[in-house]
Amino acid sequence: MATSLALNTGYLGKHQPDVDVRLYTNSGTVLPDQRIALARMALEQGADWTVWIDDDMRFPKDAIERLLAHRKPIVGANYPTRRWPAIEPVTFKDEATTERVYTSSNSAGLESVASIGLGCAVVHRSVYDAIMAPWFFYEWDEVGCKYDGYEDAYFCRKARKAGFDVLIDHDVSKEVAHVGQMEYTILAADAMRERVHILRPQLVQNHIKTA
């Protein structure tokens, strides 16, 4: 992530010299609190955009510029989970049915979705101004008897209720990796789509038993 971020800030400095780029970091164990604190720091210092980058992401040197170039309030990259052997996109098409959005080699451009992960995304300040705090929150999952862990999906739901579209950039997504024991890519998730479909009933059952 540090290398990708350094390349992006250098690229922005060269190609967008009038853009004031500031870096904020936050360490902790409660992710919603960390995101809220970071957003507040940026907004209080007059930021027009917040760029969300998680510390386990790899992305191309021009990813930030490409996401900002759309001039849309919420745009992010689609990337996979790291739950081997059932890796699948973090992006939801429909949260009620848990339908995910896949990025294939033929996918291109922007697509409107229900929610995205904020591992590599840009958000305009107008979104924060339009929705009430808390912007990020863990909601209780009655089925799994646990907090859902999707503070970014919570943010997207509030943003959509306020009239904002949530978008993914399929082209940038193909060049992003979620790093764990290996680099998990969205195209690999697409290649495993049928496997995940077969495994899902057993994964859900195991999840319920564990909970």
N, C-alpha and C positions, 0 to 999 in steps of 0.2 A: 504493500500500500504506500509506504513512504516513497519508494522509487516512482511509482505511478503519479503520486501527488506532486512530487518535485518536477517531473516532466510536464505535468499539466500547468503548474504555475509558471514555469519557464516559457511554455508555449503561449500562454495567455499574455505574459509580459511582452513577448516579441510581436504577437499578432494583434493584441488589444492593449496597447500601452496606456490608454486612458482609463482602463478598468482598475479600480482600487481593490486588490485582493488581500484579504486578511484571514489569518488562520486561527481558529479556536479549537481547543481540545478540552476534554473533560473525562476524568477517570472516576469510576464508581461501579456499583453493582446493581443499581436500579435504573435501567435504561430509559424509561419514560422521564424520570427526573433529569437525567443527563441531557436528553434531547431538549427538554424545556429550557434548561439553563443555557445551553448553547444558542438556542434560537433567541432567547432574551438578550444575551450578550451581543449578538449580531444586530438585532433590530434596534437596540438602544444606541448603537454606534452608527445608525443610519443606513444599514445594509438594505439594498433593494432586493437582493436575492440571497437565499441560504443554499449552499451546496452541501449535500449530505454524502459523506464518504465513510463507510465502516472500515475498521482496521484489518479486515480479512479479505479485502477486495483488490483485484488487479484490473486495470482499465487502460485504454489507449491514451496517448499523450494529448489528444485533442478532444477527449470525451466531454469535459466540462464546457468547452466552447461550443461543441455540437449540440449539447443539451440546451444551453442558454440561447442558441441561435433560433430555436423554435419560437421563443417569446411566448411560451405558454405557461400558465401559473404553476402547474405540476407536471414534470416530465422526468421519468427515470428509466434506468436500464432494467431489462428482465434478466434475472439470473437464477440459478437453481439452489435448492437446499443442499446440505452436505450429509444427508442421511442415507448413506450407502446401505443396501443396494437399491433403494427406492428414491433416487434423486428426482425431483420434480420442480417446476417453476415456483417461485415465491409469489408470482402475480396471480391474482384471482380475477376471473371473468365474472363469476357469480359466487358470492360468499355463502349464500343460502344452500346452494348445491355443492359447494367446494370445487366447482369447475375451475381448472387452472388455464392460464394462457401460455401456449407453447410458442417458441420462436424457432422456426425451421430455416433451412438454407434458402427457402423461397420467400420468407417473410421480409417485408420492407416497410419503411416509413413509420408513421405513428399509428397507434391503436388505442382506443378508449377502453379502459378497464375499470373494474370495481375497486381494486386496491393494488398497491405495489409495495415492495420492500424499499427501504430508504438507504440501502447499501451504496447506491450510486444514483443520486437524483438531485434535481434543482427545484426549489419552491420559491415563488415570489412572495414578497412581504404582504401583498394584498390578501393572501389566504389567511395568514395569522390575524390580520386586522378584522377579518370577517367572521371568524369563529371564536367562540368563547373558550377560555381555559377550563380544564387542562387540554392542551393540544394533543398530548400523547398520554395514553393510559392503558393499563392491562385490564381487560374485562374478564369476568368469571365465566368459565366454560362448564355448564351444568353437566354435560355428557361426560367429559373427561375428569370432572371434579378437580379443576385446577385453573389457574389463570392462563389465558390463551397465549400470552407471549407475543402478540402481534400489535405492539403499540403503534406501528406505522399504518396498519390496516385501520385502526381506530381513527387515526388522523385523516386517512382518506375518506372514511365514511362521513366524518364531520364536514370535510371539504365538499364532498358531493352534495350533502344536504344544503350547503350554503350556495350551491349553484356552480361549483367549479368542476371542470372535467379533469379526470386523472388519466394520464397518458404514459405509454411506454414507447421507446424508440427501438424498433427491432434491429436497425443497422448497428447502433452502438452496442446493443445487447450481445451481438455475435462476437464482440471483441472483449467482453468482460468475463472475468473468472472469479468464483467464490473459492477462496483458498483454505484448505484444511490439510488432511494427510496427502491430498493431491489437489490439482486445480480442477474444480467442477465447472463445466461450461453449460450454457443453455442449449447448445446444439447436442451435447452429450445427453442431456435430459430428454430432448426430442427423440433421440435414437433409442432411448429406453422407455418410451411412452407405453408400449404394449406390455412390457415387463411390469411396470408400475401398476398398470390396470389389472394385471393378474394378481399381483401381490397385495393390492390395497385391501381387500376384505380381511386377509389374515393380519395385516398391519393394524387395521382398525380394531380387530378383536383383541390383539395383543395389547394395544393401547388401553382398552377398557379394563382388561384383566390387571394390568400394571397399576392403573389408577385405583 
